[in-house]
Amino acid sequence: QYYHQKGFKAFTLINDAIPAKHAMEIAQEILHRRMHIRWYSFMRIDKNFTVDCLRLMVNSGFTGGAIGMETANDRLLKILRKGYQTDTIRVVLENLRSVKAARKDIVFNFQLNVIVDIPTTTYHEAKEIFEFCKDHRDIFAKIAYFPFQLTTSSEMGIHPEKYGIIINPRKRPSRGKMQMNSVPFDDPNGMTTREKQNIFQQYDDLILQMKR
């Protein structure tokens, strides 16, 4: 409200992926204070992002969010300890699709984030995840994919043997935002370099199609 009174009308919440409970509280307060603003936020996969919840957010000026889905495979979600399963992802995305379709007057800006090569991911699994993203591309303005990065502070970094990965000090760390904290490793149970390149190319082609 302080910045709104100074003339600012667009806000992005970037400190964390917001859960539905907090999103509703923010939306209710914006409406209560009659602030005519637009807001965008990182969003958590949360079953409580119901159609009613999302509709309330949209009515308060919500125009989109970045969703860190990471993967759409239950086995890999468990490895990452995400706390949700693919069925929950489907429900949330269908609710987004429904609300978006009902408000043709709003230009929404949703982004889906995916980690392509989580340790032990097979090519078959990676292909299924890609098809999942492709099936939901109508919801998103952008799909962004990232290579997996093993960090020193993560459970996998501390106990790599539990996940079948091997720390390789001679290997160059993968590129990405966490490079300074990145640990180079080998993933003998995961995709080959060629398979990864193939999946990366499929995402590149999909992203290019979405821009047209």
C-alpha positions as CSV (number, residue, x, y, z in Angstrom):
1,Q,0.0,0.0,0.0
2,Y,2.9,2.4,0.8
3,Y,4.4,2.0,-2.7
4,H,0.9,2.0,-4.3
5,Q,0.3,5.4,-2.8
6,K,3.5,6.6,-4.4
7,G,2.2,5.6,-7.8
8,F,3.6,2.0,-8.3
9,K,1.0,-0.3,-9.8
10,A,3.0,-3.5,-10.6
11,F,4.6,-5.8,-8.0
12,T,6.6,-9.1,-8.2
13,L,6.9,-11.3,-5.1
14,I,10.3,-13.0,-5.4
15,N,11.4,-14.1,-1.9
16,D,9.8,-17.6,-2.0
17,A,7.3,-19.8,-3.9
18,I,4.1,-18.6,-2.4
19,P,1.6,-21.3,-1.0
20,A,-2.1,-20.9,-1.6
21,K,-2.9,-19.8,2.0
22,H,-0.6,-16.8,1.8
23,A,-1.7,-16.0,-1.8
24,M,-5.3,-15.8,-0.6
25,E,-4.5,-13.6,2.4
26,I,-2.6,-11.2,0.1
27,A,-5.4,-11.2,-2.4
28,Q,-8.1,-10.6,0.2
29,E,-6.1,-7.7,1.7
30,I,-5.5,-6.1,-1.7
31,L,-9.2,-6.2,-2.4
32,H,-10.0,-5.0,1.1
33,R,-7.8,-1.9,0.7
34,R,-9.1,-1.3,-2.8
35,M,-5.7,-1.2,-4.4
36,H,-5.9,-1.4,-8.2
37,I,-2.6,-3.1,-8.9
38,R,-1.0,-6.0,-10.8
39,W,1.0,-8.6,-9.1
40,Y,3.1,-11.6,-10.0
41,S,4.7,-14.3,-7.8
42,F,6.7,-17.5,-7.7
43,M,4.1,-20.2,-7.0
44,R,4.4,-23.5,-5.1
45,I,2.6,-26.6,-6.4
46,D,-0.1,-26.6,-3.8
47,K,-3.4,-28.5,-3.9
48,N,-5.1,-25.6,-2.3
49,F,-4.7,-23.5,-5.4
50,T,-8.3,-24.3,-6.2
51,V,-10.4,-22.5,-8.9
52,D,-11.9,-20.3,-6.2
53,C,-8.5,-19.4,-4.7
54,L,-7.1,-18.6,-8.2
55,R,-10.2,-16.6,-9.1
56,L,-9.8,-14.5,-5.9
57,M,-6.2,-13.9,-6.8
58,V,-7.0,-12.8,-10.3
59,N,-9.7,-10.4,-9.0
60,S,-7.1,-8.8,-6.8
61,G,-4.8,-8.1,-9.8
62,F,-2.8,-11.4,-10.0
63,T,-1.6,-11.8,-13.6
64,G,0.7,-14.8,-13.4
65,G,3.5,-16.7,-11.7
66,A,6.6,-18.9,-12.1
67,I,5.9,-22.4,-11.1
68,G,8.8,-24.5,-10.0
69,M,7.4,-27.9,-10.9
70,E,10.9,-29.3,-11.5
71,T,9.5,-32.7,-12.8
72,A,6.3,-34.6,-13.4
73,N,7.4,-38.0,-12.4
74,D,6.5,-39.4,-8.9
75,R,9.8,-41.3,-8.5
76,L,11.9,-38.2,-9.2
77,L,9.6,-35.9,-7.1
78,K,10.3,-38.2,-4.2
79,I,14.1,-38.0,-4.7
80,L,13.8,-34.2,-4.7
81,R,11.5,-34.3,-1.6
82,K,9.1,-31.9,-3.2
83,G,6.2,-33.1,-1.0
84,Y,3.7,-33.5,-3.8
85,Q,2.9,-36.0,-6.6
86,T,2.1,-35.7,-10.3
87,D,-1.7,-35.9,-9.6
88,T,-1.4,-32.7,-7.6
89,I,0.5,-31.0,-10.4
90,R,-2.3,-32.0,-12.9
91,V,-5.0,-30.6,-10.6
92,V,-3.2,-27.2,-10.1
93,L,-2.5,-26.8,-13.8
94,E,-6.1,-27.7,-14.8
95,N,-7.3,-25.1,-12.3
96,L,-5.0,-22.5,-13.9
97,R,-6.2,-23.5,-17.3
98,S,-9.9,-23.1,-16.2
99,V,-9.3,-19.7,-14.6
100,K,-7.3,-18.5,-17.6
101,A,-9.9,-19.5,-20.1
102,A,-12.6,-17.7,-18.1
103,R,-10.7,-14.4,-18.2
104,K,-10.0,-13.5,-21.8
105,D,-9.8,-9.9,-20.8
106,I,-6.5,-10.5,-18.9
107,V,-3.0,-11.2,-20.4
108,F,-1.6,-13.8,-18.1
109,N,2.1,-14.5,-17.8
110,F,2.7,-18.0,-16.4
111,Q,6.1,-19.7,-16.6
112,L,6.8,-23.4,-16.0
113,N,10.3,-24.4,-14.7
114,V,11.6,-27.9,-15.3
115,I,14.8,-29.7,-14.3
116,V,15.5,-32.0,-17.2
117,D,18.2,-34.4,-15.9
118,I,17.6,-35.1,-12.2
119,P,20.0,-37.9,-11.2
120,T,18.8,-41.4,-12.3
121,T,16.4,-40.0,-14.8
122,T,16.0,-42.4,-17.7
123,Y,15.4,-41.2,-21.3
124,H,12.0,-42.7,-21.2
125,E,11.1,-40.8,-18.1
126,A,12.5,-37.6,-19.5
127,K,10.5,-38.0,-22.6
128,E,7.3,-38.6,-20.6
129,I,8.0,-35.4,-18.6
130,F,8.5,-33.5,-21.8
131,E,5.2,-34.7,-23.2
132,F,3.5,-33.6,-20.0
133,C,4.9,-30.1,-20.4
134,K,3.9,-30.1,-24.1
135,D,0.3,-31.1,-23.2
136,H,0.1,-28.1,-20.9
137,R,1.9,-25.5,-23.0
138,D,-1.3,-23.6,-23.6
139,I,-1.3,-22.4,-20.0
140,F,2.2,-20.9,-20.1
141,A,3.8,-18.0,-21.8
142,K,7.1,-19.7,-21.3
143,I,8.5,-23.1,-20.4
144,A,12.1,-22.9,-19.0
145,Y,14.3,-26.0,-18.6
146,F,17.4,-26.2,-16.5
147,P,20.2,-28.8,-16.1
148,F,20.3,-30.4,-12.6
149,Q,23.0,-29.0,-10.3
150,L,24.3,-30.9,-7.3
151,T,25.0,-28.6,-4.4
152,T,27.2,-29.2,-1.4
153,S,24.4,-28.4,1.1
154,S,21.8,-30.7,-0.5
155,E,21.0,-34.2,0.7
156,M,22.3,-35.6,-2.6
157,G,25.5,-33.6,-2.2
158,I,26.1,-34.9,1.4
159,H,25.1,-38.5,0.7
160,P,25.6,-39.1,-3.1
161,E,26.0,-42.9,-2.6
162,K,22.3,-43.1,-1.6
163,Y,21.3,-41.8,-5.0
164,G,23.7,-43.8,-7.1
165,I,25.8,-40.8,-8.2
166,I,29.5,-40.4,-8.0
167,I,31.4,-37.2,-7.1
168,N,33.9,-36.4,-9.8
169,P,36.4,-33.7,-8.9
170,R,37.9,-33.8,-12.4
171,K,34.7,-32.9,-14.1
172,R,33.6,-29.3,-14.8
173,P,30.5,-28.2,-12.8
174,S,27.4,-27.8,-14.8
175,R,26.5,-24.2,-15.7
176,G,23.7,-22.5,-13.8
177,K,22.8,-20.1,-11.1
178,M,24.2,-22.3,-8.3
179,Q,27.6,-22.8,-10.0
180,M,29.7,-21.4,-7.1
181,N,28.1,-24.1,-4.9
182,S,28.0,-26.8,-7.5
183,V,29.5,-30.2,-7.2
184,P,30.6,-32.1,-10.4
185,F,29.3,-35.6,-10.5
186,D,28.7,-38.7,-12.7
187,D,25.3,-40.3,-13.0
188,P,25.8,-43.9,-14.2
189,N,22.1,-44.7,-13.9
190,G,20.9,-41.6,-15.7
191,M,20.8,-40.5,-19.3
192,T,23.8,-40.5,-21.6
193,T,25.2,-37.3,-22.9
194,R,23.5,-37.9,-26.3
195,E,20.1,-38.6,-24.7
196,K,20.3,-35.4,-22.7
197,Q,21.2,-33.4,-25.8
198,N,18.2,-34.9,-27.5
199,I,15.8,-33.9,-24.7
200,F,17.3,-30.5,-24.5
201,Q,16.7,-30.0,-28.3
202,Q,13.1,-31.1,-27.9
203,Y,12.6,-28.4,-25.3
204,D,14.4,-25.9,-27.4
205,D,12.0,-26.7,-30.4
206,L,8.9,-26.5,-28.1
207,I,10.0,-23.1,-26.7
208,L,10.6,-21.8,-30.2
209,Q,7.2,-22.9,-31.3
210,M,5.6,-21.2,-28.3
211,K,7.2,-17.9,-29.3
212,R,5.7,-17.9,-32.8
